[in-house]
Protein backbone atom coordinates (compact mmCIF):
# COMPACT_ATOMS: atom_id res chain seq x y z
CA UNK A 1 0.00 0.00 0.00
CA UNK A 2 2.97 2.32 0.48
CA UNK A 3 3.66 2.38 -3.26
CA UNK A 4 0.12 3.68 -3.84
CA UNK A 5 0.69 6.55 -1.41
CA UNK A 6 4.04 7.28 -3.05
CA UNK A 7 2.30 7.60 -6.43
CA UNK A 8 -0.47 9.81 -5.03
CA UNK A 9 1.99 12.07 -3.16
CA UNK A 10 4.24 12.19 -6.24
CA UNK A 11 1.32 13.23 -8.43
CA UNK A 12 0.15 15.94 -6.05
CA UNK A 13 3.64 17.33 -5.39
CA UNK A 14 4.57 17.16 -9.08
CA UNK A 15 1.44 19.05 -10.13
CA UNK A 16 1.93 21.70 -7.44
CA UNK A 17 5.57 22.08 -8.48
CA UNK A 18 4.54 22.52 -12.12
CA UNK A 19 2.05 25.18 -11.03
CA UNK A 20 4.71 27.03 -9.02
CA UNK A 21 7.34 27.02 -11.77
CA UNK A 22 7.01 29.83 -14.32
CA UNK A 23 6.24 28.99 -17.93
CA UNK A 24 4.93 25.78 -19.42
CA UNK A 25 6.73 22.57 -18.54
CA UNK A 26 7.14 20.03 -21.31
CA UNK A 27 7.29 16.85 -19.25
CA UNK A 28 4.45 14.33 -19.54
CA UNK A 29 2.23 13.39 -16.59
CA UNK A 30 3.99 10.09 -15.88
CA UNK A 31 7.32 11.91 -15.60
CA UNK A 32 5.70 14.54 -13.37
CA UNK A 33 4.69 11.75 -10.98
CA UNK A 34 8.19 10.26 -10.98
CA UNK A 35 9.78 13.67 -10.39
CA UNK A 36 7.26 14.36 -7.61
CA UNK A 37 8.20 11.07 -5.93
CA UNK A 38 11.90 11.90 -6.24
CA UNK A 39 11.26 15.38 -4.82
CA UNK A 40 9.40 13.83 -1.91
CA UNK A 41 12.31 11.51 -1.21
CA UNK A 42 14.72 14.46 -1.43
CA UNK A 43 12.55 16.46 1.01
CA UNK A 44 12.37 13.54 3.44
CA UNK A 45 16.15 13.20 3.28
CA UNK A 46 16.56 16.91 4.04
CA UNK A 47 14.04 16.70 6.90
CA UNK A 48 15.95 13.78 8.40
CA UNK A 49 19.20 15.73 8.11
CA UNK A 50 17.63 18.69 9.87
CA UNK A 51 16.03 16.49 12.54
CA UNK A 52 12.44 17.47 11.73
CA UNK A 53 11.30 14.28 10.02
CA UNK A 54 9.18 13.01 12.91
CA UNK A 55 7.32 15.53 15.04
CA UNK A 56 4.06 15.44 16.96
CA UNK A 57 1.09 16.43 14.85
CA UNK A 58 1.39 17.45 11.22
CA UNK A 59 4.93 17.65 9.89
CA UNK A 60 4.60 21.01 8.12
CA UNK A 61 8.34 21.55 7.77
CA UNK A 62 8.80 18.09 6.23
CA UNK A 63 5.96 18.71 3.80
CA UNK A 64 7.42 22.09 2.84
CA UNK A 65 10.82 20.47 2.25
CA UNK A 66 9.13 17.81 0.10
CA UNK A 67 7.50 20.54 -2.00
CA UNK A 68 10.79 22.40 -2.35
CA UNK A 69 12.44 19.14 -3.40
CA UNK A 70 9.70 18.53 -5.97
CA UNK A 71 10.06 22.05 -7.40
CA UNK A 72 13.81 21.53 -7.77
CA UNK A 73 13.50 18.07 -9.33
CA UNK A 74 10.67 19.10 -11.69
CA UNK A 75 12.56 22.23 -12.76
CA UNK A 76 15.82 20.41 -13.42
CA UNK A 77 14.05 17.40 -14.89
CA UNK A 78 11.99 19.54 -17.27
CA UNK A 79 15.10 21.31 -18.52
CA UNK A 80 16.86 17.97 -19.03
CA UNK A 81 13.81 16.48 -20.76
CA UNK A 82 13.54 19.46 -23.10
CA UNK A 83 17.26 19.27 -23.91
CA UNK A 84 17.08 15.55 -24.62
CA UNK A 85 14.01 15.95 -26.81
CA UNK A 86 15.55 18.89 -28.65
CA UNK A 87 12.76 21.25 -27.60
CA UNK A 88 14.88 24.03 -26.19
CA UNK A 89 12.93 27.06 -25.10
CA UNK A 90 13.68 30.48 -26.44
CA UNK A 91 14.40 33.06 -23.79
FIKOLZA-1660 file (N, C-alpha, C; in steps of 0.1 Angstrom, whole numbers, plus 5000, padded with zeros to 4 digits):
% residues 91
   i   px   py   pz ch aa at
   1 5008 4988 5000  A  X  N
   1 5000 5000 5000  A  X CA
   1 5009 5013 5000  A  X  C
   2 5021 5012 5005  A  X  N
   2 5030 5023 5005  A  X CA
   2 5033 5028 4991  A  X  C
   3 5034 5019 4981  A  X  N
   3 5037 5024 4967  A  X CA
   3 5025 5032 4962  A  X  C
   4 5013 5029 4966  A  X  N
   4 5001 5037 4962  A  X CA
   4 5002 5051 4967  A  X  C
   5 5005 5052 4980  A  X  N
   5 5007 5066 4986  A  X CA
   5 5018 5073 4980  A  X  C
   6 5029 5066 4976  A  X  N
   6 5040 5073 4969  A  X CA
   6 5036 5079 4956  A  X  C
   7 5028 5071 4949  A  X  N
   7 5023 5076 4936  A  X CA
   7 5014 5088 4938  A  X  C
   8 5005 5087 4947  A  X  N
   8 4995 5098 4950  A  X CA
   8 5003 5111 4954  A  X  C
   9 5012 5109 4964  A  X  N
   9 5020 5121 4968  A  X CA
   9 5028 5126 4957  A  X  C
  10 5034 5117 4949  A  X  N
  10 5042 5122 4938  A  X CA
  10 5034 5130 4928  A  X  C
  11 5022 5125 4925  A  X  N
  11 5013 5132 4916  A  X CA
  11 5010 5146 4921  A  X  C
  12 5006 5147 4934  A  X  N
  12 5002 5159 4940  A  X CA
  12 5013 5169 4940  A  X  C
  13 5025 5165 4945  A  X  N
  13 5036 5173 4946  A  X CA
  13 5041 5177 4932  A  X  C
  14 5041 5168 4923  A  X  N
  14 5046 5172 4909  A  X CA
  14 5037 5182 4903  A  X  C
  15 5024 5181 4905  A  X  N
  15 5014 5191 4899  A  X CA
  15 5016 5204 4905  A  X  C
  16 5017 5204 4919  A  X  N
  16 5019 5217 4926  A  X CA
  16 5032 5223 4921  A  X  C
  17 5043 5215 4920  A  X  N
  17 5056 5221 4915  A  X CA
  17 5055 5227 4901  A  X  C
  18 5047 5220 4892  A  X  N
  18 5045 5225 4879  A  X CA
  18 5038 5238 4879  A  X  C
  19 5028 5239 4889  A  X  N
  19 5020 5252 4890  A  X CA
  19 5029 5263 4895  A  X  C
  20 5039 5260 4904  A  X  N
  20 5047 5270 4910  A  X CA
  20 5057 5275 4900  A  X  C
  21 5063 5266 4892  A  X  N
  21 5073 5270 4882  A  X CA
  21 5068 5279 4871  A  X  C
  22 5075 5290 4867  A  X  N
  22 5070 5298 4857  A  X CA
  22 5071 5292 4843  A  X  C
  23 5062 5295 4834  A  X  N
  23 5062 5290 4821  A  X CA
  23 5056 5276 4820  A  X  C
  24 5056 5271 4808  A  X  N
  24 5049 5258 4806  A  X CA
  24 5060 5247 4806  A  X  C
  25 5058 5237 4814  A  X  N
  25 5067 5226 4815  A  X CA
  25 5063 5216 4804  A  X  C
  26 5074 5209 4798  A  X  N
  26 5071 5200 4787  A  X CA
  26 5071 5186 4791  A  X  C
  27 5072 5182 4803  A  X  N
  27 5073 5168 4807  A  X CA
  27 5059 5163 4808  A  X  C
  28 5058 5150 4804  A  X  N
  28 5044 5143 4805  A  X CA
  28 5040 5140 4819  A  X  C
  29 5028 5136 4821  A  X  N
  29 5022 5134 4834  A  X CA
  29 5030 5123 4841  A  X  C
  30 5033 5112 4834  A  X  N
  30 5040 5101 4841  A  X CA
  30 5054 5105 4847  A  X  C
  31 5060 5114 4839  A  X  N
  31 5073 5119 4844  A  X CA
  31 5071 5129 4855  A  X  C
  32 5060 5136 4855  A  X  N
  32 5057 5145 4866  A  X CA
  32 5055 5137 4879  A  X  C
  33 5049 5126 4878  A  X  N
  33 5047 5117 4890  A  X CA
  33 5060 5112 4895  A  X  C
  34 5069 5108 4886  A  X  N
  34 5082 5103 4890  A  X CA
  34 5090 5114 4897  A  X  C
  35 5090 5126 4890  A  X  N
  35 5098 5137 4896  A  X CA
  35 5092 5141 4910  A  X  C
  36 5079 5140 4911  A  X  N
  36 5073 5144 4924  A  X CA
  36 5077 5134 4935  A  X  C
  37 5077 5121 4931  A  X  N
  37 5082 5111 4941  A  X CA
  37 5097 5113 4945  A  X  C
  38 5105 5116 4935  A  X  N
  38 5119 5119 4938  A  X CA
  38 5121 5131 4946  A  X  C
  39 5112 5142 4944  A  X  N
  39 5113 5154 4952  A  X CA
  39 5108 5151 4966  A  X  C
  40 5098 5142 4968  A  X  N
  40 5094 5138 4981  A  X CA
  40 5105 5131 4989  A  X  C
  41 5112 5122 4982  A  X  N
  41 5123 5115 4988  A  X CA
  41 5134 5125 4992  A  X  C
  42 5137 5134 4983  A  X  N
  42 5147 5145 4986  A  X CA
  42 5143 5153 4998  A  X  C
  43 5130 5157 4999  A  X  N
  43 5126 5165 5010  A  X CA
  43 5126 5157 5023  A  X  C
  44 5123 5144 5022  A  X  N
  44 5124 5135 5034  A  X CA
  44 5138 5134 5039  A  X  C
  45 5147 5133 5029  A  X  N
  45 5162 5132 5033  A  X CA
  45 5166 5145 5040  A  X  C
  46 5162 5156 5034  A  X  N
  46 5166 5169 5040  A  X CA
  46 5159 5170 5054  A  X  C
  47 5147 5166 5056  A  X  N
  47 5140 5167 5069  A  X CA
  47 5148 5158 5079  A  X  C
  48 5152 5146 5075  A  X  N
  48 5160 5138 5084  A  X CA
  48 5173 5144 5088  A  X  C
  49 5179 5150 5078  A  X  N
  49 5192 5157 5081  A  X CA
  49 5190 5169 5091  A  X  C
  50 5179 5176 5090  A  X  N
  50 5176 5187 5099  A  X CA
  50 5170 5183 5112  A  X  C
  51 5166 5170 5113  A  X  N
  51 5160 5165 5125  A  X CA
  51 5146 5168 5127  A  X  C
  52 5139 5171 5116  A  X  N
  52 5124 5175 5117  A  X CA
  52 5116 5165 5110  A  X  C
  53 5121 5153 5108  A  X  N
  53 5113 5143 5100  A  X CA
  53 5102 5136 5108  A  X  C
  54 5102 5136 5121  A  X  N
  54 5092 5130 5129  A  X CA
  54 5088 5139 5141  A  X  C
  55 5078 5146 5140  A  X  N
  55 5073 5155 5150  A  X CA
  55 5059 5152 5154  A  X  C
  56 5054 5157 5165  A  X  N
  56 5041 5154 5170  A  X CA
  56 5031 5163 5161  A  X  C
  57 5020 5157 5157  A  X  N
  57 5011 5164 5149  A  X CA
  57 5015 5164 5134  A  X  C
  58 5011 5174 5127  A  X  N
  58 5014 5174 5112  A  X CA
  58 5028 5180 5110  A  X  C
  59 5035 5173 5102  A  X  N
  59 5049 5176 5099  A  X CA
  59 5050 5187 5088  A  X  C
  60 5047 5199 5091  A  X  N
  60 5046 5210 5081  A  X CA
  60 5059 5213 5075  A  X  C
  61 5070 5213 5083  A  X  N
  61 5083 5215 5078  A  X CA
  61 5087 5204 5068  A  X  C
  62 5085 5192 5071  A  X  N
  62 5088 5181 5062  A  X CA
  62 5080 5182 5049  A  X  C
  63 5068 5186 5050  A  X  N
  63 5060 5187 5038  A  X CA
  63 5065 5199 5029  A  X  C
  64 5069 5210 5036  A  X  N
  64 5074 5221 5028  A  X CA
  64 5087 5217 5022  A  X  C
  65 5096 5209 5029  A  X  N
  65 5108 5205 5023  A  X CA
  65 5105 5195 5011  A  X  C
  66 5095 5187 5012  A  X  N
  66 5091 5178 5001  A  X CA
  66 5087 5186 4989  A  X  C
  67 5079 5197 4991  A  X  N
  67 5075 5205 4980  A  X CA
  67 5087 5212 4974  A  X  C
  68 5096 5218 4982  A  X  N
  68 5108 5224 4977  A  X CA
  68 5116 5214 4968  A  X  C
  69 5117 5202 4973  A  X  N
  69 5124 5191 4966  A  X CA
  69 5118 5188 4953  A  X  C
  70 5104 5188 4953  A  X  N
  70 5097 5185 4940  A  X CA
  70 5099 5197 4930  A  X  C
  71 5099 5209 4935  A  X  N
  71 5101 5220 4926  A  X CA
  71 5114 5220 4920  A  X  C
  72 5124 5216 4928  A  X  N
  72 5138 5215 4922  A  X CA
  72 5139 5204 4912  A  X  C
  73 5134 5192 4916  A  X  N
  73 5135 5181 4907  A  X CA
  73 5127 5183 4894  A  X  C
  74 5115 5188 4895  A  X  N
  74 5107 5191 4883  A  X CA
  74 5113 5201 4874  A  X  C
  75 5119 5212 4880  A  X  N
  75 5126 5222 4872  A  X CA
  75 5138 5217 4865  A  X  C
  76 5146 5210 4872  A  X  N
  76 5158 5204 4866  A  X CA
  76 5154 5193 4856  A  X  C
  77 5145 5185 4860  A  X  N
  77 5141 5174 4851  A  X CA
  77 5134 5179 4838  A  X  C
  78 5126 5190 4839  A  X  N
  78 5120 5195 4827  A  X CA
  78 5130 5201 4818  A  X  C
  79 5140 5208 4823  A  X  N
  79 5151 5213 4815  A  X CA
  79 5159 5202 4808  A  X  C
  80 5162 5191 4815  A  X  N
  80 5169 5180 4810  A  X CA
  80 5160 5173 4799  A  X  C
  81 5147 5171 4802  A  X  N
  81 5138 5165 4792  A  X CA
  81 5137 5173 4780  A  X  C
  82 5136 5186 4781  A  X  N
  82 5135 5195 4769  A  X CA
  82 5148 5194 4761  A  X  C
  83 5160 5194 4768  A  X  N
  83 5173 5193 4761  A  X CA
  83 5174 5179 4754  A  X  C
  84 5170 5169 4760  A  X  N
  84 5171 5156 4754  A  X CA
  84 5161 5154 4742  A  X  C
  85 5150 5160 4743  A  X  N
  85 5140 5159 4732  A  X CA
  85 5143 5170 4721  A  X  C
  86 5152 5179 4723  A  X  N
  86 5156 5189 4713  A  X CA
  86 5146 5200 4713  A  X  C
  87 5138 5202 4723  A  X  N
  87 5128 5213 4724  A  X CA
  87 5132 5224 4733  A  X  C
  88 5143 5230 4730  A  X  N
  88 5149 5240 4738  A  X CA
  88 5140 5252 4737  A  X  C
  89 5138 5259 4749  A  X  N
  89 5129 5271 4749  A  X CA
  89 5137 5283 4745  A  X  C
  90 5130 5292 4739  A  X  N
  90 5137 5305 4736  A  X CA
  90 5134 5314 4747  A  X  C
  91 5145 5321 4751  A  X  N
  91 5144 5331 4762  A  X CA
  91 5139 5344 4758  A  X  C
% end
